[in-house]
Amino acid sequence: MFGPFSTRTRKKFRIETERMTLRPPLHGDYRAWSALRASSQEFLTPWEPTWAADHLSRKSFTNRVYWANRSVAGGTALPLFMIRREDQMLLGAITLDNIRRGPSQAGTTGYWVGECFARQGYMREGLEAVVHYAFHDLDLSRLEAGCLPENAASRGVLEKVGFKYEGVAQSYLQINGRWRNHVLYANLRSDRRGRTLVG
């Protein structure tokens, strides 16, 4: 196993992990993305904001790619597709969003994986690489994440990657059409906290 490394040029950014390449979405990813999202819809929608009527459309995806390019160029977010290196299969995505500089040096992580690729260690591998990049290359100090209290898989992967439970945010996000409480986690670059009690 080798640690993550990244390359960044004017037009290309990627992080390499043991099995995957993490890179921003490209216009040519549309078919793979829409197929994976469609086949995983029942698996994903209980944990996500309600999909717009045009969620799987090419126009919506094109807007997503433009947003990703602007975000990477502006340093405000790092939206990454998880591509399995051996067959170039799209597995899911991780986004480091809401990057704040100055006194906070923080960002927020979000992620999803296709149903057929869940529970195979891909998300843990990808998150570990993104955390490493955020702390060592972006010089962030704090990464935050939130998920529904009953999402045991998401909570488990966060804890395995070094995130620690910090509390509950009331009516934090609209998920599947309802305002829902979320459990909040954080990963600190210099973490001297002991084990936290999980609610």
trRosetta pair geometry for C-beta under 8 A, 3 or more apart (Angstrom, degrees):
i j d omega theta_ij theta_ji phi_ij phi_ji
1 18 5.0 -41 -137 -92 77 134
2 5 8.0 -33 139 -11 111 102
2 18 6.3 145 40 -92 66 74
3 132 6.9 -163 -175 -169 103 167
4 15 5.2 7 -173 179 119 102
4 16 6.3 161 -148 75 63 51
4 17 5.3 -23 -93 -89 91 69
4 128 7.3 169 -24 112 123 81
4 129 3.5 127 -78 -136 148 93
4 132 5.2 145 46 72 122 137
4 133 6.3 -74 115 -48 137 96
5 15 7.3 174 87 -150 27 61
5 16 5.6 -7 55 48 75 101
6 13 7.1 0 -175 -170 106 78
6 14 6.6 -179 -146 92 67 44
6 15 4.5 -28 -92 -96 93 73
6 16 7.5 -178 -84 10 40 70
6 133 5.6 78 -38 -118 140 121
6 137 6.1 -14 41 -72 140 168
7 12 6.9 0 109 113 104 101
7 13 7.1 -169 92 -139 58 39
7 14 5.8 8 48 51 88 84
8 12 7.5 -173 -144 96 33 58
8 13 4.7 14 -113 -111 78 87
9 12 4.8 24 46 47 103 85
9 13 7.5 -155 33 -66 55 57
12 23 7.6 -30 -166 -144 75 122
13 23 6.3 152 90 -139 64 75
13 24 6.1 59 60 -9 107 105
13 72 6.0 -154 12 -163 152 139
13 78 7.9 -113 133 -144 148 98
14 21 5.3 -19 -167 -172 125 99
14 22 6.4 144 -162 75 64 52
14 23 4.2 -25 -102 -84 87 101
15 21 7.5 147 74 -163 46 50
15 22 4.2 -12 58 59 97 110
15 23 7.6 -175 22 -65 62 56
15 80 7.0 -14 27 -137 112 151
15 129 5.1 139 145 154 129 122
15 130 7.0 149 66 -80 169 59
15 133 5.6 -75 -105 -58 139 147
16 20 7.7 177 -153 94 46 50
16 21 5.8 -22 -103 -106 67 69
16 22 7.7 -153 -70 21 22 77
16 85 7.9 47 -144 -76 90 135
16 129 7.9 -149 87 -144 26 144
17 20 4.8 14 51 54 109 84
17 21 7.8 -163 23 -77 74 25
17 22 6.8 59 -13 -17 106 104
17 125 5.1 118 161 159 148 103
17 126 6.4 -110 -22 -90 160 50
17 128 7.6 105 -126 73 126 97
17 129 4.6 -96 -80 -57 109 145
18 125 6.2 -93 36 -150 101 132
19 84 6.1 -26 151 -139 95 77
19 85 6.2 -157 174 19 43 101
19 86 7.4 -37 -161 -13 82 101
19 122 7.2 -92 83 -111 130 81
19 125 6.4 25 35 142 103 166
20 82 5.3 -22 -166 -167 149 80
20 83 6.0 135 -161 70 84 46
20 84 5.7 -54 -100 -99 80 41
20 85 6.0 -164 -111 -27 22 87
20 91 7.0 -77 -110 21 131 138
20 122 6.8 90 -46 -150 140 93
20 125 6.6 126 16 114 119 124
20 126 6.3 -26 70 -82 153 93
21 83 4.7 -23 64 67 89 107
21 85 5.7 104 -20 -83 91 89
22 80 4.2 23 176 173 98 134
22 81 7.1 171 -150 75 53 40
22 82 5.9 -17 -100 -99 80 59
22 83 7.4 176 -84 21 29 79
22 94 6.7 -28 -141 44 129 115
22 126 6.0 127 -80 -142 127 95
22 129 6.2 165 1 102 143 137
22 130 7.0 -128 164 -68 170 92
23 26 7.8 5 120 -31 115 100
23 80 6.2 110 44 -145 9 82
23 81 6.1 -26 68 51 65 87
23 83 6.6 -14 27 6 101 125
24 65 7.8 106 152 -145 100 68
24 68 4.7 148 -162 155 111 124
24 69 6.8 119 154 -76 152 56
24 72 5.7 -67 -69 -44 145 146
24 78 7.8 -108 -77 -167 93 58
24 79 5.8 70 -127 82 80 80
24 80 6.3 -63 -75 -99 43 51
24 81 7.1 57 167 3 14 89
25 29 5.1 -114 -158 51 85 147
25 33 7.0 28 -136 -70 126 146
25 61 7.7 -122 155 -173 145 89
25 64 6.3 2 69 123 154 105
25 65 5.1 -112 102 -100 105 79
25 68 5.4 137 39 6 92 169
25 79 6.6 -36 -1 122 97 114
25 81 5.2 100 -81 -37 70 121
25 93 7.7 -16 -59 -111 107 129
26 29 5.0 112 59 -15 71 101
26 65 6.7 56 -156 -132 14 126
27 30 6.5 -12 177 -31 51 106
27 61 7.9 116 -136 126 55 103
27 62 6.6 28 -121 -112 95 76
27 65 5.5 51 -72 -135 64 178
29 32 5.4 -69 -165 52 65 108
29 33 5.1 64 139 -28 93 111
29 61 7.8 -150 88 -179 84 127
29 65 7.9 153 44 -87 108 117
29 81 6.3 -121 -142 -82 160 169
29 90 6.4 105 -157 -78 106 142
30 33 5.8 -65 -145 40 25 109
30 34 6.0 15 166 -13 67 111
30 58 5.6 31 -163 -123 148 80
30 61 4.8 121 -119 114 93 158
30 62 7.8 -3 -88 -56 127 69
31 34 6.1 -57 -139 40 26 104
31 35 6.1 24 162 -17 63 112
32 35 6.0 -60 -145 39 25 109
32 36 6.2 20 159 -16 63 111
32 89 7.6 -176 -154 -156 129 50
32 90 4.3 120 144 10 124 131
33 36 6.0 -62 -147 39 26 105
33 37 6.1 20 160 -14 65 111
33 61 6.2 137 84 -126 140 130
33 81 7.6 -85 -86 -116 107 129
33 90 6.2 -79 -75 143 60 168
34 37 5.9 -56 -142 41 29 109
34 38 6.0 30 159 -20 65 111
34 56 4.7 100 -143 -168 97 92
34 58 7.8 -46 -53 -74 145 60
34 61 6.8 -75 -57 -57 101 142
35 38 5.9 -57 -143 38 26 110
35 39 6.2 18 161 -12 64 111
36 39 6.1 -58 -141 41 27 104
36 40 6.0 5 163 0 64 119
36 90 5.7 -118 -23 98 153 110
36 91 8.0 179 -145 -146 152 11
36 92 7.6 -146 152 -81 141 51
36 114 4.4 -78 -169 -93 107 129
37 40 6.1 -74 -141 51 24 98
37 41 6.7 58 154 -73 63 76
37 44 7.2 -54 -148 27 68 160
37 55 7.5 -139 148 135 143 108
37 56 6.0 -171 91 -103 127 99
37 114 7.9 -96 -66 -100 36 89
38 41 5.9 -14 -155 -37 32 111
38 56 5.9 59 -67 -121 99 151
39 114 7.0 29 81 -158 105 109
39 115 6.9 -128 123 34 85 112
39 116 7.3 -10 125 -15 128 114
40 43 4.6 -64 -169 51 76 119
40 44 5.1 65 131 -22 97 111
40 114 4.7 -139 -55 -145 144 63
40 115 4.2 174 -120 -13 91 94
40 116 7.5 -113 -79 -1 102 75
41 44 6.1 -69 -140 43 25 101
41 45 5.8 23 173 -28 67 114
41 51 7.7 -53 -140 -15 102 155
42 45 6.6 -44 -124 25 23 108
42 115 7.9 17 69 -66 79 150
43 114 7.9 77 78 -174 145 41
43 115 3.8 168 -25 -83 169 115
43 118 7.4 -148 -178 -26 140 144
44 47 6.3 -88 -170 48 47 97
44 48 5.5 10 155 -6 89 130
44 112 5.9 38 -129 -156 118 131
44 115 7.6 -112 -37 -53 83 92
45 48 5.8 -76 -126 47 36 100
45 50 7.8 41 -156 -119 99 47
45 51 6.7 -69 -109 -16 104 109
45 176 5.7 96 157 -101 81 103
46 175 7.7 34 162 155 41 110
46 176 5.7 -10 -131 -53 34 150
47 112 7.9 158 91 -108 123 100
47 147 7.3 -13 -156 -154 111 92
47 148 6.2 -128 -126 7 77 123
47 151 5.8 81 -114 -100 119 135
47 154 7.1 147 -148 -37 144 143
47 175 6.6 -46 -169 -161 24 125
47 176 7.7 46 -2 -33 14 111
48 51 7.2 42 109 -56 123 80
48 112 7.2 7 -75 -87 125 136
48 175 6.6 143 90 -145 11 81
48 176 7.0 86 66 -55 52 75
49 173 6.6 -93 -72 164 96 111
49 174 5.7 62 -125 91 90 83
49 175 6.2 -81 -80 -107 44 44
49 176 7.6 -148 -145 -37 18 35
50 174 7.0 -44 0 134 95 109
50 176 6.1 100 -74 -136 74 25
50 177 4.8 66 -63 -60 128 74
51 55 3.8 -37 -176 -46 104 160
51 56 7.8 21 178 -30 136 82
52 55 4.9 144 57 -61 70 79
52 60 7.0 176 74 -115 125 141
54 57 4.1 -32 -175 4 88 132
54 59 6.6 -27 167 68 134 107
54 60 4.9 163 126 -46 94 124
55 60 6.0 -155 -150 139 19 169
56 60 7.1 55 41 56 8 136
56 61 7.9 12 -169 -44 34 107
57 60 4.5 98 61 5 86 102
57 61 7.0 -153 96 -3 48 86
58 61 5.6 -58 -149 40 34 110
58 62 6.2 41 151 -25 68 104
59 62 5.6 -49 -147 32 31 114
59 63 6.6 33 153 -17 62 102
60 63 5.8 -54 -155 35 32 112
60 64 6.5 38 146 -24 64 105
61 64 5.2 -50 -151 31 38 119
61 65 6.5 39 151 -20 68 99
62 65 5.8 -51 -151 32 33 110
62 66 6.6 32 151 -16 65 104
63 66 5.7 -53 -148 38 34 111
63 67 6.3 36 153 -20 66 105
64 67 5.7 -54 -149 36 29 112
64 68 6.4 32 152 -22 63 106
64 79 7.9 -142 175 149 88 162
65 68 5.6 -52 -149 34 32 114
65 69 6.5 32 154 -19 65 104
66 69 5.8 -54 -149 35 32 110
66 70 6.4 28 155 -14 65 107
67 70 5.9 -59 -148 40 31 108
67 71 6.0 31 156 -22 66 111
67 79 7.5 55 107 -2 92 152
68 71 5.7 -58 -145 37 28 112
68 72 6.3 25 159 -17 65 106
68 77 7.7 -96 -128 99 52 110
68 79 4.3 -96 -118 60 100 128
69 72 6.1 -55 -146 36 28 107
69 73 6.2 23 158 -14 63 112
70 73 5.8 -61 -145 42 28 109
70 74 5.9 11 162 -6 66 117
71 74 6.1 -65 -139 48 24 100
71 76 5.1 -97 -146 69 73 90
71 77 3.7 -34 -178 55 131 97
71 78 7.2 -152 128 -61 109 27
71 79 6.2 73 72 -4 144 101
71 97 7.9 -41 -161 -121 143 73
72 75 7.7 31 180 -69 27 35
72 77 7.3 -63 -59 84 50 63
72 78 6.3 79 -102 -113 80 60
72 79 7.5 -96 -51 33 96 76
75 99 6.3 -104 153 88 69 142
75 101 7.9 24 133 -45 125 124
76 97 7.9 12 140 -158 75 56
76 98 7.6 -4 174 -104 81 19
76 99 5.5 -175 -160 44 31 97
77 95 6.3 -3 -179 -176 112 99
77 96 6.4 168 -160 92 59 58
77 97 4.5 6 -123 -119 113 60
77 98 7.0 38 -87 -15 95 35
77 99 6.2 -172 -76 -6 40 101
78 95 6.9 162 83 -157 53 52
78 96 4.2 10 50 53 103 104
78 97 7.9 -134 36 -65 56 44
78 99 7.4 67 -12 -47 90 133
78 130 7.5 167 100 -144 129 105
78 133 8.0 -146 142 112 168 132
78 138 8.0 -110 -33 -68 143 146
79 93 6.9 -1 -175 -178 82 121
79 95 4.6 -9 -109 -112 69 97
79 97 7.6 40 -70 -76 81 91
80 93 6.4 159 88 -158 51 72
80 94 5.1 -12 65 65 105 82
80 95 6.9 174 22 -86 68 45
80 96 7.7 32 -2 3 110 87
80 126 7.7 179 106 -170 126 115
80 130 7.0 -163 33 -92 149 118
81 90 5.9 -48 -179 -134 118 101
81 92 7.8 172 -155 98 58 30
81 93 5.3 -41 -106 -100 51 89
82 90 7.1 103 75 -162 62 56
82 91 4.3 -63 103 62 110 103
82 92 4.9 9 36 61 126 69
82 93 6.2 -152 -2 -84 86 30
82 94 6.6 74 -51 -6 105 94
82 113 7.3 -22 47 -109 148 86
82 122 6.2 104 160 165 147 115
82 123 7.9 -78 -72 -92 167 54
82 126 5.1 -52 -104 -93 124 147
83 88 5.9 -14 -177 -150 110 51
83 89 7.1 152 -158 73 59 35
83 90 6.0 -33 -101 -95 69 55
83 91 7.2 179 -96 6 18 90
84 87 5.8 9 98 48 112 79
84 88 7.0 -87 73 -26 68 5
84 89 4.5 1 38 54 115 90
84 90 8.0 -130 7 -57 82 9
84 91 5.7 95 -38 -42 96 117
84 122 7.7 -61 -81 -119 97 129
85 88 7.5 17 -150 -69 23 50
90 114 7.5 99 115 -28 79 132
91 113 6.0 -18 149 -146 86 88
91 114 6.0 -126 -170 21 43 105
91 117 4.5 -166 -153 169 92 171
91 122 5.2 -108 157 171 151 158
92 111 6.8 55 142 178 122 84
92 112 5.2 -149 -161 103 107 57
92 113 3.4 -68 -59 -108 156 51
92 114 5.6 -146 -68 -9 84 67
92 117 6.4 -146 -27 79 105 134
92 122 6.9 127 25 116 118 128
92 123 6.8 -20 71 -83 152 91
92 126 7.7 -146 77 13 107 167
93 111 6.6 -166 97 -143 54 58
93 112 5.9 16 49 51 82 82
94 109 6.8 -19 -171 -162 95 97
94 110 7.4 160 -157 86 49 46
94 111 4.4 -7 -107 -103 71 102
94 123 7.7 141 -73 -143 111 74
94 126 5.2 178 -26 144 141 122
94 127 6.4 -176 -120 -82 145 64
94 130 5.4 -127 132 -46 144 155
95 109 7.1 153 83 -153 53 48
95 110 4.8 -8 58 61 101 93
95 111 7.1 -171 20 -73 66 54
96 99 6.6 49 137 -68 95 104
96 107 4.9 27 179 148 93 142
96 108 7.4 146 -161 73 49 40
96 109 5.7 -22 -102 -96 64 73
96 130 5.8 -178 -51 -177 117 118
96 134 5.9 -171 -134 -85 152 121
96 143 7.5 -63 -132 -129 102 112
97 107 6.7 142 65 -174 30 91
97 108 5.1 -39 71 72 83 94
97 109 7.5 149 20 -97 78 21
97 110 6.2 3 7 11 124 110
98 106 8.0 -20 117 111 92 86
98 107 6.1 146 81 -148 67 58
98 108 4.5 26 49 17 119 113
99 106 7.6 -177 -147 95 45 42
99 107 4.4 -10 -99 -96 67 108
99 138 7.2 -92 -143 -178 134 141
99 140 7.2 -99 -142 -88 94 126
100 104 4.4 3 109 77 125 129
100 105 7.1 -94 95 -50 75 10
100 106 5.0 3 51 56 105 81
100 107 7.0 -177 16 -74 68 54
101 104 7.5 94 104 58 8 82
101 105 6.5 30 -138 -90 42 58
102 105 7.3 -152 67 -46 33 67
104 141 7.6 -155 155 50 42 112
104 142 7.1 -80 174 44 77 120
105 139 6.6 -73 -153 126 124 77
105 140 5.1 169 162 -141 81 49
105 141 4.1 70 96 5 118 100
105 142 6.8 106 94 19 74 80
106 140 6.1 107 -107 -163 22 105
106 141 6.5 -52 -72 61 69 79
106 142 4.2 -22 -109 73 99 97
106 143 7.0 175 -159 -81 71 30
106 144 6.6 34 177 -12 116 104
107 134 6.1 -123 43 -144 135 131
107 138 7.6 10 -20 120 142 152
107 140 5.5 -51 1 -128 105 155
107 142 7.8 162 26 92 53 60
107 143 5.7 -17 69 -115 82 73
107 144 7.3 -165 99 26 36 79
108 143 7.4 142 -105 -165 21 64
108 144 4.9 -34 -107 72 73 95
108 145 6.8 138 -164 -84 68 47
108 146 8.0 -20 -157 3 111 92
109 127 7.0 76 -180 -134 150 99
109 130 6.8 121 -120 117 122 138
109 131 8.0 -25 -72 -74 151 81
109 143 5.6 33 -23 177 113 111
109 144 7.1 177 16 80 76 41
109 145 4.6 -33 64 -82 96 104
110 145 7.3 162 -75 -131 46 86
111 123 6.1 116 147 -145 142 109
111 126 7.4 145 -136 100 136 127
111 127 6.7 -58 -58 -76 162 103
113 117 5.3 -117 171 89 105 103
113 118 5.4 136 100 -85 119 71
113 122 6.1 135 -130 82 137 118
113 123 5.1 -96 -44 -61 137 111
114 117 4.7 66 66 19 90 106
114 118 7.3 -135 94 -34 44 79
115 118 5.8 -35 -153 -5 36 118
117 120 5.8 -84 -175 30 59 128
117 122 5.6 -15 160 19 110 151
118 123 7.9 7 -128 -15 61 122
118 153 7.2 -2 -169 -170 118 154
119 153 7.5 -80 -71 -134 86 125
121 124 5.3 -56 -158 43 62 114
121 125 5.8 64 146 -25 83 105
122 125 5.7 -60 -149 39 30 111
122 126 6.1 25 157 -16 67 110
123 126 5.7 -56 -143 41 32 110
123 127 6.0 29 160 -17 68 109
123 157 5.2 -15 109 -150 118 157
124 127 6.0 -58 -142 40 26 107
124 128 6.3 31 158 -22 63 107
124 157 5.3 -134 -76 -145 79 95
124 160 5.5 -35 -125 101 121 132
124 161 6.1 -165 -145 -64 71 99
125 128 6.0 -54 -149 32 26 112
125 129 6.7 23 154 -16 60 107
126 129 5.8 -59 -154 35 33 110
126 130 6.3 26 154 -16 68 107
127 130 5.6 -55 -143 39 35 109
127 131 6.1 37 157 -21 68 105
127 157 6.5 120 13 155 153 108
127 158 7.7 -113 179 -100 162 49
127 161 4.6 -54 115 -104 122 161
128 131 5.8 -54 -146 36 28 112
128 132 6.4 30 154 -19 62 107
128 161 5.5 -141 -74 -130 70 99
129 132 5.7 -54 -149 36 30 113
129 133 6.3 28 154 -17 65 107
130 133 5.7 -53 -145 39 32 110
130 134 6.1 35 155 -23 65 107
131 134 5.7 -54 -145 35 29 112
131 135 6.4 16 161 -9 64 110
131 143 6.2 -112 -119 14 83 163
131 161 6.0 159 -20 168 150 113
131 162 6.7 130 -179 50 164 124
131 187 5.9 -49 -134 121 124 157
132 135 6.3 -65 -147 42 25 101
132 136 5.8 -12 171 12 66 120
133 136 6.6 -72 -127 53 21 89
133 137 4.9 -28 -165 30 66 123
133 138 6.6 56 141 -7 72 100
134 137 7.4 -23 -65 52 10 82
134 138 5.0 -36 -146 44 45 125
134 140 4.6 -36 167 38 90 130
134 143 5.8 72 113 -73 158 124
135 138 7.5 20 -19 55 11 82
135 139 7.6 39 -176 -115 32 19
135 140 6.0 -79 -88 64 44 78
135 141 7.8 85 -123 -101 78 25
135 143 7.9 -77 -56 -26 90 116
135 189 4.4 152 -137 -110 113 104
136 139 7.8 -4 173 -70 10 49
140 143 6.5 76 124 -61 136 82
140 189 7.0 164 102 -49 61 123
141 188 6.8 -3 159 -153 70 73
141 189 5.1 -90 -142 13 48 120
141 190 7.6 -33 -153 17 88 87
142 186 5.9 -16 -168 -168 98 115
142 187 7.4 150 -158 77 49 50
142 188 5.6 -14 -105 -106 75 70
142 189 7.3 -91 -59 -6 43 84
143 163 7.4 -88 95 -96 101 100
143 186 6.7 152 81 -158 50 61
143 187 4.5 -9 60 56 104 99
143 188 8.0 -156 27 -70 69 30
144 184 6.8 -21 -165 -167 101 97
144 185 7.1 147 -160 84 52 54
144 186 5.1 -23 -102 -101 67 82
145 158 5.6 -155 84 -118 144 130
145 163 5.8 -38 36 -130 122 157
145 184 7.6 151 84 -156 44 53
145 185 4.8 -17 65 65 91 103
145 186 7.5 172 22 -82 69 37
145 187 7.8 33 0 -8 108 99
146 169 6.5 -34 -129 27 141 129
146 172 6.0 -126 165 149 154 156
146 173 7.4 142 104 -9 133 123
146 182 4.0 46 173 149 114 139
146 183 6.7 166 -151 79 69 41
146 184 5.0 -26 -98 -101 92 65
146 185 7.1 176 -83 20 39 75
147 151 4.6 -100 158 65 117 136
147 154 4.1 -177 -140 114 163 139
147 155 6.1 -145 72 -60 135 72
147 158 7.2 -159 0 -23 131 141
147 182 6.2 137 63 -155 14 97
147 183 6.2 -22 64 55 68 88
147 185 7.7 5 11 1 95 115
148 151 4.5 98 62 -17 87 108
148 154 7.6 86 42 48 71 140
148 175 6.5 -125 -68 81 119 176
148 180 5.9 -27 -108 150 99 140
148 181 7.8 94 -136 85 63 61
148 182 6.3 -67 -83 -112 38 69
148 183 7.6 44 146 11 13 87
149 168 7.4 0 -74 -115 115 110
149 181 6.6 11 -23 99 113 103
149 182 7.5 -174 -40 -144 69 28
149 183 5.1 105 -93 -30 68 110
149 199 7.5 -66 -129 103 117 92
151 154 4.1 8 134 28 119 117
151 155 6.1 136 94 -18 74 89
152 155 5.7 -58 -143 42 32 110
152 156 6.0 35 157 -25 66 109
153 156 5.7 -56 -148 34 27 113
153 157 6.6 21 158 -15 63 104
154 157 6.1 -55 -147 36 31 104
154 158 6.4 31 155 -18 64 107
155 158 5.8 -57 -150 37 31 112
155 159 6.3 27 156 -17 66 109
155 183 6.8 21 -100 76 115 141
155 185 7.7 160 -132 -51 68 137
155 198 7.7 97 -178 -156 131 138
156 159 5.9 -59 -148 38 29 108
156 160 6.3 28 156 -19 65 108
157 160 5.6 -54 -146 37 34 112
157 161 6.3 24 157 -13 66 110
158 161 6.0 -68 -151 41 28 104
158 163 3.9 -50 172 55 92 136
158 185 4.9 79 161 96 143 172
159 162 7.9 115 -173 -18 29 8
159 163 6.2 -82 -79 68 35 79
159 164 7.5 75 -119 -96 73 43
159 165 7.8 -8 -88 -36 103 88
159 185 7.7 -115 -66 -131 64 143
161 187 7.0 -49 117 -89 92 146
162 187 4.9 76 106 -131 95 113
162 191 7.3 167 176 19 107 158
163 185 3.9 52 159 156 121 125
163 186 6.3 154 -151 74 82 13
163 187 4.5 -67 -89 -56 66 94
164 185 6.3 156 72 -154 24 82
164 186 6.4 -32 57 63 76 67
164 187 7.3 127 6 -88 73 51
164 191 7.4 145 -4 -159 131 140
164 193 6.1 -154 69 94 171 138
164 195 7.7 -160 -131 -145 118 40
164 196 4.8 107 176 10 109 128
165 183 6.4 -37 -136 173 98 115
165 184 7.5 104 -159 81 54 52
165 185 5.8 -44 -92 -99 41 79
165 196 4.9 -157 61 102 84 126
165 197 7.3 -91 81 91 130 36
165 198 4.6 138 -12 -107 164 75
165 199 6.9 179 171 11 139 77
166 184 4.8 -55 64 102 101 98
166 185 6.3 152 4 -115 92 23
166 186 5.3 39 -36 4 137 105
166 196 7.2 -35 -79 -179 43 168
167 183 7.5 -173 106 -151 26 62
167 184 5.4 -4 64 47 68 110
167 199 7.4 49 -139 -2 37 138
168 181 5.6 7 -178 178 107 117
168 182 7.1 162 -154 83 61 39
168 183 5.8 -40 -99 -101 70 58
168 184 7.0 -180 -96 4 17 89
168 199 6.1 -72 -44 75 111 154
169 172 3.9 76 105 -84 115 117
169 181 6.6 166 83 -157 50 65
169 182 5.1 -6 55 58 100 89
169 184 5.5 80 -21 -45 104 118
170 181 5.4 -30 -121 -105 43 95
171 179 4.2 7 -145 163 91 121
171 180 7.2 113 -123 52 40 14
171 181 6.6 -19 -40 -74 35 60
172 179 7.9 144 38 -173 37 78
172 180 6.7 -44 45 90 82 63
172 181 6.3 77 -3 -148 98 31
172 182 3.9 -64 43 13 152 112
172 184 7.9 172 -106 -64 154 98
173 179 7.5 176 99 -141 23 57
173 180 6.3 -23 70 54 68 88
173 182 6.3 44 14 -40 98 132
174 177 6.7 -9 175 -141 101 10
174 178 6.6 163 -151 79 69 19
174 179 5.6 -41 -92 -83 68 56
174 180 7.3 113 -131 7 22 83
175 178 6.4 -33 65 64 66 73
175 180 4.5 -31 28 14 115 137
183 198 7.9 33 -163 -160 145 87
183 199 6.6 -172 -116 62 115 101
187 191 7.2 -71 -169 -58 51 140
188 191 4.0 130 68 -78 102 88
188 193 7.3 101 27 4 136 112
193 196 6.6 3 152 -53 126 101
